[in-house]
Amino acid sequence: MKKIKIYSLVALLFAGFTFVSCDDSTDELTGGAALGGELLVKKELIGYVVGNGLTTNYANELSIFQGDEKVQTVDVYKTFTTKNASGVDVISNKVLLRTLSTLASAQHEVISFGVNFNDLAANLSVGGVALPSSDSGLKIGDYWTLTYVSNLNNGQSHQTSSSTKIAVGTRFSGTYRCVDAAYYRIGVYLYDEATWPAKTVIEAVDATTYRVTGYLGVFSNHPSWYFTIVNDVITIPLTYGGSPQLGNGQPFISCASNPTDMSQVNCGSSNVVIRNDVTGKDRLKMSYGYYTPGSGPRTFYQEMEKIVD
């Protein structure tokens, strides 16, 4: 009796599997994989890293399962989406990025391709204005959308339901550890990197502006403060958003504004980015400070290494 139940269950499962496998709705490309092949996108989301280089490639793959009718080429189209001053999404014109060719012989074929900023930005405009020539003009939250149209040997074309979103982020946002540091109070050395926090969070505000949360050097529970990175040069602005930047309630100073007060914190070799393209452990070498009226400067040097493991 138990064997009969098991065989019946297997038969029902097999019948159900056969029914699902033959259902045309499972094929995203043509409504019938046996007729026109199926195209699957490996990456539906790719992070674009601002500052990583305008010719740095971001890779993707398309898997094609050929049927009786063959996919011969795949057209890749692109659009760009940003927000206007009111926070409403605005979409660019739609442009052909490139056409990918297939062998149209193997039952399963994988096509690899890469795109970079120059590829993505070319010939796109938002409201009649071309995209910026540098990725420093992008905003966090901007993104490109790639869509795919398969062209078959019978002359038909079909757009896949899958697409790829290439979202704008930044290379230098993340969590950092301090590997070298010094703090001076009115010219007197007090602390090194051992007193810095074990982890410091650096958030991207836009394509070039960063926010340090929770810490100002050795001081914890500190309000956020801001710096910029452009072409691997770090700048510590004395104001942000129209208001003075404050350290422990006192006005910021920098290597540019107060070079004499900052003489002990490596201004000559500081405020630069050291990239590590092998491990991703980029370093930020920074000198900054604040000035207490009637007392004197408090100055900081810190070399922060990105935590990637």
Residue frames as qw, qx, qy, qz and C-alpha x, y, z in Angstrom:
[[0.000, 0.885, 0.465, 0.000, 0.00, 0.00, 0.00],
 [0.307, -0.789, 0.103, 0.521, 2.87, 2.40, 0.83],
 [0.427, -0.121, 0.588, 0.676, 4.56, 1.67, -2.52],
 [0.226, 0.646, 0.645, 0.340, 1.39, 2.55, -4.42],
 [0.135, -0.940, -0.232, 0.209, 1.18, 5.91, -2.63],
 [0.401, -0.586, 0.341, 0.617, 4.81, 6.71, -3.40],
 [0.383, 0.159, 0.678, 0.607, 4.47, 5.84, -7.08],
 [0.108, 0.809, 0.557, 0.152, 1.30, 7.93, -7.32],
 [0.242, -0.884, -0.036, 0.398, 3.03, 10.90, -5.74],
 [0.419, -0.334, 0.514, 0.669, 5.98, 10.63, -8.12],
 [0.308, 0.445, 0.702, 0.463, 3.63, 10.46, -11.08],
 [0.020, -0.917, -0.395, 0.048, 1.76, 13.54, -9.91],
 [0.335, -0.754, 0.184, 0.534, 5.00, 15.48, -9.37],
 [0.424, -0.070, 0.632, 0.645, 6.27, 14.47, -12.80],
 [0.211, 0.673, 0.640, 0.305, 3.01, 15.52, -14.41],
 [0.147, -0.939, -0.200, 0.238, 3.15, 18.85, -12.62],
 [0.415, -0.540, 0.380, 0.626, 6.77, 19.41, -13.67],
 [0.384, 0.232, 0.690, 0.567, 5.93, 18.62, -17.28],
 [0.092, 0.847, 0.515, 0.098, 3.02, 21.04, -17.20],
 [0.242, -0.886, 0.023, 0.394, 5.15, 23.91, -15.81],
 [0.473, -0.319, 0.526, 0.630, 8.01, 23.22, -18.21],
 [0.305, 0.378, 0.689, 0.538, 5.72, 23.51, -21.22],
 [0.006, 0.863, 0.431, -0.264, 4.02, 26.68, -20.01],
 [0.494, 0.612, 0.167, 0.595, 4.81, 29.44, -22.51],
 [0.214, -0.947, -0.052, -0.233, 4.69, 32.09, -19.78],
 [0.757, -0.538, 0.134, 0.345, 8.02, 30.89, -18.36],
 [0.643, 0.209, 0.272, 0.685, 9.90, 32.19, -21.38],
 [0.116, -0.749, -0.175, 0.628, 10.73, 35.88, -20.97],
 [0.175, -0.325, 0.485, 0.793, 11.91, 36.34, -24.54],
 [0.237, 0.057, -0.627, -0.739, 9.48, 34.98, -27.08],
 [0.735, -0.039, 0.211, -0.643, 6.77, 33.12, -25.20],
 [0.989, 0.096, 0.066, -0.092, 8.33, 29.82, -26.26],
 [0.360, -0.696, 0.571, 0.246, 11.90, 28.84, -25.56],
 [0.697, 0.096, 0.670, 0.236, 11.64, 25.99, -28.04],
 [0.511, 0.775, 0.339, 0.151, 10.78, 28.49, -30.76],
 [0.295, 0.896, -0.044, 0.330, 12.97, 31.49, -30.12],
 [0.583, 0.183, -0.457, 0.646, 15.49, 30.94, -27.35],
 [0.473, -0.829, -0.297, 0.022, 15.66, 32.53, -23.94],
 [0.401, 0.546, -0.274, 0.683, 17.89, 35.41, -22.81],
 [0.628, -0.695, -0.315, 0.154, 18.84, 35.84, -19.15],
 [0.166, 0.824, -0.259, 0.476, 20.73, 38.80, -17.66],
 [0.672, -0.072, -0.584, 0.450, 23.35, 37.86, -15.07],
 [0.271, -0.249, -0.403, 0.838, 23.50, 41.22, -13.27],
 [0.017, -0.774, -0.552, -0.311, 20.35, 43.26, -12.84],
 [0.260, -0.966, -0.010, -0.009, 22.13, 45.73, -10.53],
 [0.735, 0.200, -0.136, 0.633, 25.67, 47.09, -10.93],
 [0.334, -0.859, -0.140, 0.361, 27.24, 49.72, -8.67],
 [0.541, 0.667, -0.003, 0.513, 28.98, 52.50, -10.60],
 [0.613, -0.566, -0.187, 0.519, 31.79, 53.92, -8.48],
 [0.203, 0.967, 0.003, 0.153, 32.45, 57.63, -8.94],
 [0.200, -0.859, 0.471, 0.007, 36.16, 58.38, -9.04],
 [0.820, -0.174, 0.533, 0.111, 37.12, 54.89, -10.20],
 [0.257, -0.287, 0.629, 0.675, 38.15, 56.09, -13.67],
 [0.541, 0.463, 0.009, -0.702, 36.18, 57.09, -16.75],
 [0.596, 0.383, -0.617, -0.343, 37.39, 54.06, -18.72],
 [0.226, -0.199, 0.903, -0.307, 37.00, 51.47, -15.95],
 [0.489, -0.069, -0.683, -0.538, 34.81, 48.66, -17.25],
 [0.542, -0.094, 0.591, -0.590, 31.80, 47.23, -15.40],
 [0.141, 0.139, -0.918, -0.342, 31.20, 43.67, -16.59],
 [0.700, 0.109, 0.363, -0.604, 27.97, 41.85, -17.28],
 [0.098, -0.112, 0.940, 0.306, 26.89, 38.62, -19.00],
 [0.706, 0.172, -0.018, -0.687, 23.94, 37.48, -21.07],
 [0.352, -0.084, 0.931, 0.038, 23.00, 33.80, -21.18],
 [0.591, 0.304, -0.260, -0.701, 21.22, 32.72, -24.36],
 [0.506, 0.019, 0.860, -0.069, 19.44, 29.37, -24.68],
 [0.273, 0.270, -0.529, -0.757, 18.83, 28.85, -28.38],
 [0.663, 0.248, 0.613, -0.352, 15.73, 27.19, -29.76],
 [0.644, 0.433, 0.571, 0.268, 14.46, 26.39, -33.26],
 [0.292, 0.885, 0.109, 0.345, 14.70, 30.08, -34.06],
 [0.719, -0.090, -0.212, 0.656, 18.07, 31.59, -33.24],
 [0.174, -0.950, -0.050, 0.255, 19.05, 34.79, -31.49],
 [0.735, 0.454, 0.051, 0.501, 21.56, 36.32, -33.89],
 [0.280, 0.369, -0.229, 0.856, 22.19, 39.70, -32.24],
 [0.352, -0.700, -0.559, 0.272, 21.23, 41.54, -29.07],
 [0.149, 0.662, 0.041, 0.733, 20.75, 45.31, -29.07],
 [0.459, -0.440, -0.520, 0.571, 21.64, 46.97, -25.76],
 [0.011, 0.763, 0.235, 0.603, 19.85, 50.28, -25.13],
 [0.423, -0.200, -0.490, 0.735, 20.55, 52.80, -22.38],
 [0.156, -0.833, -0.246, -0.471, 18.76, 55.59, -20.54],
 [0.359, 0.098, -0.508, 0.777, 19.83, 57.77, -17.63],
 [0.393, -0.749, -0.477, -0.239, 17.67, 58.81, -14.67],
 [0.306, 0.082, -0.416, 0.852, 18.31, 61.68, -12.25],
 [0.149, -0.732, -0.620, 0.241, 16.20, 63.85, -9.97],
 [0.181, 0.680, 0.150, 0.694, 15.31, 67.46, -10.64],
 [0.046, 0.343, -0.414, 0.842, 15.29, 70.25, -8.06],
 [0.652, -0.291, 0.068, -0.696, 11.89, 69.07, -6.84],
 [0.407, -0.290, 0.841, -0.206, 13.12, 65.53, -6.28],
 [0.823, 0.365, 0.246, -0.359, 11.19, 64.12, -9.23],
 [0.655, -0.110, 0.630, 0.403, 12.80, 61.52, -11.50],
 [0.456, 0.754, -0.155, -0.447, 13.75, 62.82, -14.94],
 [0.817, 0.012, 0.529, 0.227, 14.71, 60.34, -17.67],
 [0.087, -0.525, 0.491, 0.690, 17.03, 60.96, -20.60],
 [0.693, 0.439, -0.317, -0.475, 16.54, 60.04, -24.22],
 [0.885, -0.115, 0.450, -0.006, 16.96, 56.36, -25.13],
 [0.324, 0.752, -0.516, -0.250, 20.05, 55.48, -27.17],
 [0.975, 0.134, -0.168, 0.047, 21.52, 52.29, -28.61],
 [0.485, -0.752, 0.430, 0.123, 24.63, 51.48, -26.57],
 [0.042, 0.475, -0.811, -0.339, 25.89, 48.63, -28.74],
 [0.895, 0.145, -0.141, -0.398, 24.89, 45.49, -30.61],
 [0.419, -0.448, 0.789, -0.033, 26.22, 42.12, -29.45],
 [0.662, 0.313, -0.543, -0.412, 26.60, 39.23, -31.89],
 [0.772, -0.259, 0.533, -0.228, 26.03, 35.54, -31.15],
 [0.113, -0.288, 0.887, 0.344, 27.34, 32.36, -32.74],
 [0.725, 0.168, 0.013, -0.667, 23.74, 31.12, -33.01],
 [0.623, 0.261, -0.723, -0.146, 25.06, 27.56, -33.00],
 [0.215, 0.048, -0.868, 0.445, 25.50, 26.35, -29.43],
 [0.375, -0.604, -0.677, -0.189, 22.37, 25.54, -27.46],
 [0.436, -0.847, -0.209, 0.220, 23.67, 27.62, -24.56],
 [0.549, 0.453, -0.030, 0.701, 25.83, 30.65, -25.23],
 [0.401, -0.764, -0.254, 0.436, 27.23, 33.26, -22.82],
 [0.408, 0.689, 0.086, 0.593, 28.04, 36.76, -24.08],
 [0.507, -0.566, -0.252, 0.598, 30.27, 38.91, -21.88],
 [0.301, 0.697, 0.168, 0.629, 30.49, 42.66, -22.28],
 [0.429, -0.443, -0.358, 0.701, 31.66, 45.68, -20.33],
 [0.122, 0.859, 0.282, 0.410, 30.69, 49.33, -20.16],
 [0.467, -0.188, -0.288, 0.815, 32.47, 52.38, -18.79],
 [0.033, 0.676, 0.334, -0.656, 31.48, 55.97, -18.06],
 [0.067, 0.393, -0.428, -0.811, 32.39, 57.19, -21.54],
 [0.082, -0.188, -0.901, -0.382, 30.22, 54.45, -23.09],
 [0.083, -0.579, -0.774, 0.244, 27.31, 55.19, -20.77],
 [0.028, -0.658, -0.210, 0.723, 27.36, 58.98, -21.08],
 [0.139, -0.130, 0.564, 0.804, 27.78, 59.28, -24.84],
 [0.177, -0.231, -0.609, -0.738, 24.84, 60.84, -26.73],
 [0.300, -0.600, -0.734, 0.104, 22.55, 61.00, -23.69],
 [0.015, 0.286, -0.099, 0.953, 20.88, 64.20, -22.56],
 [0.154, -0.551, -0.756, 0.316, 18.36, 65.16, -19.89],
 [0.081, 0.872, 0.333, -0.349, 16.06, 68.02, -20.84],
 [0.542, 0.822, 0.011, 0.175, 18.29, 68.79, -23.80],
 [0.148, -0.856, 0.486, -0.101, 21.43, 69.03, -21.64],
 [0.752, 0.309, -0.577, 0.071, 24.17, 66.49, -22.30],
 [0.845, -0.494, -0.151, 0.139, 25.46, 64.36, -19.46],
 [0.228, -0.902, 0.344, 0.130, 28.62, 65.73, -17.81],
 [0.665, 0.575, -0.474, 0.049, 31.97, 64.80, -19.35],
 [0.209, 0.347, -0.797, 0.448, 33.25, 63.71, -15.94],
 [0.540, -0.411, -0.730, -0.078, 31.60, 61.46, -13.40],
 [0.240, -0.164, -0.489, 0.822, 32.22, 64.09, -10.71],
 [0.300, -0.063, -0.120, -0.944, 29.10, 65.76, -12.10],
 [0.530, -0.283, -0.748, -0.280, 26.93, 62.78, -11.17],
 [0.449, -0.460, 0.331, -0.691, 24.78, 62.61, -8.05],
 [0.085, -0.061, 0.964, -0.246, 24.37, 59.76, -5.63],
 [0.487, 0.398, 0.624, -0.463, 21.14, 58.03, -6.63],
 [0.494, 0.576, -0.336, -0.558, 21.52, 58.70, -10.36],
 [0.625, -0.104, 0.769, 0.084, 21.43, 55.58, -12.50],
 [0.340, 0.328, -0.617, -0.629, 21.52, 54.16, -15.99],
 [0.777, 0.113, 0.532, -0.316, 19.13, 51.48, -17.19],
 [0.097, 0.340, -0.798, -0.489, 20.20, 48.97, -19.83],
 [0.783, 0.236, 0.377, -0.434, 17.50, 47.10, -21.75],
 [0.257, -0.283, 0.847, 0.368, 18.00, 44.24, -24.16],
 [0.733, 0.440, 0.057, -0.516, 16.33, 43.47, -27.49],
 [0.534, -0.172, 0.788, 0.254, 16.96, 40.10, -29.15],
 [0.526, 0.534, -0.289, -0.596, 16.92, 39.88, -32.92],
 [0.760, -0.018, 0.647, -0.054, 16.01, 36.44, -34.32],
 [0.233, -0.186, 0.739, 0.605, 16.86, 34.79, -37.60],
 [0.215, 0.554, 0.783, 0.181, 13.19, 34.96, -38.64],
 [0.129, 0.488, 0.223, 0.834, 13.30, 38.77, -38.61],
 [0.479, -0.769, -0.361, -0.221, 11.44, 39.19, -35.33],
 [0.257, 0.392, -0.482, 0.741, 12.73, 41.22, -32.39],
 [0.623, -0.620, -0.460, -0.123, 11.78, 40.88, -28.73],
 [0.025, -0.660, 0.431, -0.615, 12.67, 42.94, -25.65],
 [0.516, -0.131, -0.795, 0.291, 13.47, 40.92, -22.56],
 [0.468, -0.793, -0.313, -0.232, 11.64, 41.60, -19.32],
 [0.714, -0.496, -0.093, 0.485, 14.98, 41.79, -17.48],
 [0.301, 0.884, -0.084, 0.349, 17.10, 44.93, -17.45],
 [0.697, -0.116, -0.321, 0.631, 20.26, 46.16, -15.73],
 [0.180, -0.970, -0.101, -0.130, 20.38, 49.13, -13.38],
 [0.659, 0.184, -0.247, 0.686, 23.79, 50.79, -13.06],
 [0.356, -0.891, -0.278, -0.043, 23.49, 52.87, -9.89],
 [0.339, 0.689, -0.291, 0.572, 25.86, 55.71, -9.04],
 [0.724, -0.657, -0.138, 0.157, 27.81, 55.36, -5.80],
 [0.104, 0.901, -0.399, 0.136, 31.30, 56.33, -4.70],
 [0.756, 0.248, -0.548, 0.259, 34.53, 54.45, -4.25],
 [0.284, 0.328, -0.567, 0.700, 35.57, 56.13, -1.03],
 [0.618, -0.429, 0.130, -0.646, 32.44, 55.75, 1.09],
 [0.807, -0.043, -0.588, 0.029, 32.58, 52.95, 3.65],
 [0.706, -0.708, 0.024, -0.015, 34.04, 51.98, 7.00],
 [0.492, 0.669, -0.416, 0.370, 37.65, 52.83, 7.81],
 [0.787, -0.513, -0.156, 0.305, 40.29, 51.98, 10.42],
 [0.019, 0.963, -0.264, 0.046, 42.99, 54.42, 11.47],
 [0.934, 0.085, -0.114, 0.327, 46.52, 53.17, 10.74],
 [0.521, 0.030, -0.166, 0.837, 48.50, 56.32, 11.58],
 [0.157, -0.860, -0.349, -0.336, 47.51, 59.47, 13.43],
 [0.417, -0.066, -0.384, 0.821, 48.55, 62.33, 15.68],
 [0.192, -0.863, -0.404, -0.234, 46.64, 64.89, 17.75],
 [0.417, 0.100, -0.270, 0.862, 48.18, 68.14, 18.99],
 [0.239, -0.866, -0.439, 0.010, 46.65, 70.51, 21.53],
 [0.067, -0.988, 0.127, 0.051, 48.19, 73.98, 21.24],
 [0.393, 0.735, -0.549, 0.065, 51.30, 72.45, 19.71],
 [0.341, -0.433, 0.791, -0.267, 51.66, 69.67, 22.28],
 [0.532, 0.106, -0.775, -0.324, 51.50, 66.08, 21.02],
 [0.565, -0.263, 0.494, -0.607, 48.98, 64.04, 23.00],
 [0.802, 0.094, 0.532, -0.255, 47.58, 61.04, 21.10],
 [0.040, 0.329, -0.783, -0.526, 48.37, 58.62, 18.27],
 [0.532, -0.004, -0.602, -0.595, 46.27, 56.16, 16.24],
 [0.282, -0.139, -0.915, 0.252, 45.72, 53.92, 19.27],
 [0.113, 0.332, 0.519, -0.779, 43.28, 56.53, 20.60],
 [0.397, 0.136, -0.392, -0.819, 41.33, 56.81, 17.35],
 [0.796, 0.031, 0.337, -0.501, 38.14, 54.73, 17.13],
 [0.546, -0.099, 0.808, 0.198, 38.38, 51.14, 15.86],
 [0.335, 0.449, 0.705, 0.434, 36.00, 52.04, 13.03],
 [0.098, 0.475, 0.087, -0.870, 34.99, 55.32, 11.43],
 [0.472, 0.556, 0.676, 0.102, 32.08, 55.53, 9.01],
 [0.034, -0.383, 0.263, 0.885, 32.50, 57.81, 6.00],
 [0.473, 0.560, 0.669, -0.124, 29.31, 58.36, 3.98],
 [0.250, 0.163, 0.471, 0.830, 28.90, 59.77, 0.49],
 [0.209, 0.577, 0.377, -0.694, 26.71, 62.88, 0.30],
 [0.641, 0.705, -0.002, -0.304, 27.15, 63.35, -3.44],
 [0.886, 0.410, -0.108, 0.189, 29.70, 62.38, -6.07],
 [0.509, 0.504, -0.363, 0.595, 32.54, 64.34, -4.42],
 [0.275, -0.584, 0.339, -0.685, 31.38, 65.21, -0.88],
 [0.631, -0.121, -0.754, 0.140, 31.75, 62.94, 2.15],
 [0.495, -0.678, 0.099, -0.534, 30.43, 63.03, 5.70],
 [0.380, 0.172, -0.814, 0.403, 32.27, 61.69, 8.76],
 [0.619, -0.544, -0.265, -0.501, 29.79, 60.52, 11.34],
 [0.833, -0.498, -0.242, -0.005, 30.26, 60.23, 15.09],
 [0.751, -0.389, 0.016, 0.534, 33.94, 61.11, 15.41],
 [0.283, 0.927, -0.191, 0.153, 36.31, 64.03, 15.02],
 [0.333, 0.558, -0.687, 0.326, 39.67, 62.34, 15.39],
 [0.265, 0.025, -0.864, 0.427, 39.89, 61.18, 19.02],
 [0.313, 0.054, 0.401, -0.859, 36.61, 62.85, 20.01],
 [0.015, -0.289, -0.941, -0.177, 33.51, 60.63, 19.99],
 [0.046, 0.716, 0.665, -0.208, 29.82, 61.56, 19.79],
 [0.128, -0.408, 0.150, 0.891, 30.79, 64.48, 17.57],
 [0.569, 0.651, 0.245, -0.439, 28.42, 66.06, 15.03],
 [0.794, 0.366, 0.365, 0.319, 29.05, 65.19, 11.39],
 [0.067, -0.774, 0.266, 0.571, 31.70, 67.06, 9.45],
 [0.771, 0.588, 0.238, -0.047, 32.45, 67.13, 5.73],
 [0.275, -0.563, 0.526, 0.575, 35.26, 66.95, 3.20],
 [0.736, 0.600, -0.009, -0.315, 35.56, 66.58, -0.57],
 [0.598, -0.251, 0.634, 0.421, 37.61, 64.40, -2.91],
 [0.610, 0.763, 0.041, -0.211, 38.27, 65.63, -6.46],
 [0.666, 0.623, -0.385, 0.142, 40.97, 64.02, -8.59],
 [0.825, -0.147, -0.431, 0.335, 42.30, 62.25, -5.48],
 [0.202, 0.304, -0.329, 0.871, 42.84, 65.55, -3.64],
 [0.360, -0.613, -0.681, 0.177, 41.10, 65.96, -0.27],
 [0.033, 0.446, -0.050, 0.893, 39.80, 69.39, 0.70],
 [0.275, -0.476, -0.716, 0.430, 38.54, 70.29, 4.17],
 [0.007, 0.639, 0.286, 0.714, 36.10, 73.18, 3.67],
 [0.098, 0.022, -0.525, 0.845, 35.68, 75.72, 6.44],
 [0.519, 0.157, 0.259, -0.800, 31.96, 75.96, 5.66],
 [0.007, 0.123, 0.948, 0.295, 29.37, 73.48, 4.50],
 [0.073, -0.632, -0.752, -0.172, 25.83, 74.21, 3.40],
 [0.023, -0.773, -0.133, -0.620, 26.31, 77.90, 4.14],
 [0.621, -0.767, 0.044, -0.158, 27.31, 77.33, 7.78],
 [0.056, 0.722, -0.671, 0.157, 30.76, 77.15, 9.42],
 [0.840, -0.034, -0.538, 0.059, 32.18, 73.71, 10.06],
 [0.398, -0.739, 0.344, -0.422, 32.80, 73.30, 13.78],
 [0.662, 0.107, -0.700, 0.247, 35.11, 71.10, 15.78],
 [0.419, -0.385, -0.650, 0.503, 33.91, 70.75, 19.36],
 [0.046, -0.879, -0.432, 0.195, 31.93, 73.93, 18.77],
 [0.218, -0.734, 0.224, 0.603, 34.89, 75.92, 17.43],
 [0.605, 0.718, -0.112, -0.325, 35.62, 76.95, 13.82],
 [0.927, 0.123, 0.217, 0.280, 37.55, 74.58, 11.57],
 [0.005, 0.823, -0.431, -0.369, 41.02, 75.43, 10.31],
 [0.932, 0.323, 0.145, 0.079, 42.87, 73.80, 7.42],
 [0.700, -0.155, 0.255, 0.649, 46.32, 73.59, 5.87],
 [0.321, 0.552, 0.356, 0.683, 45.24, 76.28, 3.42],
 [0.224, -0.875, -0.236, -0.359, 43.66, 78.67, 5.92],
 [0.482, -0.825, 0.266, -0.125, 46.11, 78.32, 8.86],
 [0.816, 0.380, -0.397, 0.180, 49.39, 76.84, 7.61],
 [0.106, 0.559, -0.605, 0.557, 51.40, 77.99, 10.65],
 [0.636, -0.305, 0.435, -0.560, 48.97, 76.46, 13.12],
 [0.964, 0.137, 0.074, -0.217, 48.92, 73.24, 11.07],
 [0.305, 0.738, -0.601, -0.020, 52.71, 72.88, 10.71],
 [0.309, -0.403, 0.836, -0.210, 52.95, 69.74, 12.88],
 [0.712, 0.176, 0.606, -0.309, 50.44, 67.57, 11.03],
 [0.489, -0.023, 0.755, 0.437, 52.06, 66.69, 7.71],
 [0.448, 0.710, 0.200, -0.505, 50.29, 69.20, 5.49],
 [0.151, 0.627, -0.582, -0.495, 52.92, 68.79, 2.78],
 [0.143, 0.147, -0.949, -0.241, 52.18, 65.07, 2.30],
 [0.221, 0.305, 0.816, -0.439, 48.58, 65.02, 3.42],
 [0.481, 0.530, 0.254, -0.651, 45.05, 65.53, 2.10],
 [0.381, 0.397, -0.676, -0.490, 45.49, 63.00, -0.66],
 [0.929, 0.013, 0.179, -0.323, 43.99, 59.64, -1.62],
 [0.045, -0.464, 0.865, 0.183, 46.19, 56.57, -1.98],
 [0.847, 0.148, -0.129, -0.495, 44.34, 54.05, -4.12],
 [0.311, -0.305, 0.900, 0.026, 44.81, 50.31, -3.80],
 [0.674, 0.270, -0.305, -0.616, 43.36, 48.71, -6.90],
 [0.407, 0.189, -0.894, 0.004, 44.55, 45.24, -5.82],
 [0.201, -0.223, -0.867, 0.397, 42.94, 44.88, -2.38],
 [0.204, -0.718, -0.487, -0.454, 40.49, 47.81, -2.41],
 [0.544, -0.634, -0.348, 0.426, 42.02, 49.08, 0.84],
 [0.282, 0.719, 0.076, 0.631, 42.24, 52.71, -0.24],
 [0.491, -0.415, -0.399, 0.654, 43.78, 55.17, 2.20],
 [0.032, 0.900, 0.217, 0.378, 42.81, 58.75, 3.00],
 [0.555, -0.133, -0.290, 0.768, 45.60, 60.92, 4.41],
 [0.110, -0.831, -0.364, -0.406, 44.01, 63.94, 6.06],
 [0.365, -0.120, -0.392, 0.836, 45.10, 66.97, 8.09],
 [0.219, -0.694, -0.386, -0.567, 42.54, 69.29, 9.69],
 [0.342, -0.152, -0.597, 0.710, 41.83, 71.11, 12.93],
 [0.174, -0.848, -0.413, -0.284, 39.91, 73.74, 14.80],
 [0.320, 0.320, -0.299, 0.840, 40.86, 76.90, 16.68],
 [0.406, -0.706, -0.555, 0.170, 39.73, 77.85, 20.16],
 [0.118, 0.805, -0.031, 0.581, 39.83, 81.65, 20.63],
 [0.406, -0.781, 0.305, -0.364, 41.98, 82.73, 23.55],
 [0.836, -0.347, 0.425, 0.017, 43.63, 79.33, 23.65],
 [0.024, -0.563, 0.693, 0.449, 44.94, 78.04, 20.33],
 [0.649, 0.275, -0.513, -0.489, 44.74, 75.33, 17.68],
 [0.714, -0.139, 0.669, -0.150, 43.78, 71.69, 18.01],
 [0.473, 0.559, -0.510, -0.451, 45.14, 69.81, 15.02],
 [0.853, -0.020, 0.500, -0.145, 44.77, 66.30, 13.67],
 [0.321, 0.468, -0.716, -0.407, 46.57, 64.06, 11.24],
 [0.743, -0.012, 0.610, -0.275, 44.98, 60.75, 10.28],
 [0.275, 0.317, -0.776, -0.472, 45.63, 58.05, 7.72],
 [0.710, 0.074, 0.462, -0.526, 42.48, 56.02, 7.28],
 [0.064, 0.209, -0.902, -0.373, 42.39, 52.63, 5.54],
 [0.701, -0.009, -0.173, -0.692, 39.18, 51.26, 4.08],
 [0.459, -0.156, 0.843, -0.233, 37.95, 48.03, 5.64],
 [0.588, 0.277, -0.472, -0.595, 37.04, 45.56, 2.91],
 [0.446, 0.054, -0.893, -0.004, 37.13, 42.19, 4.71]]
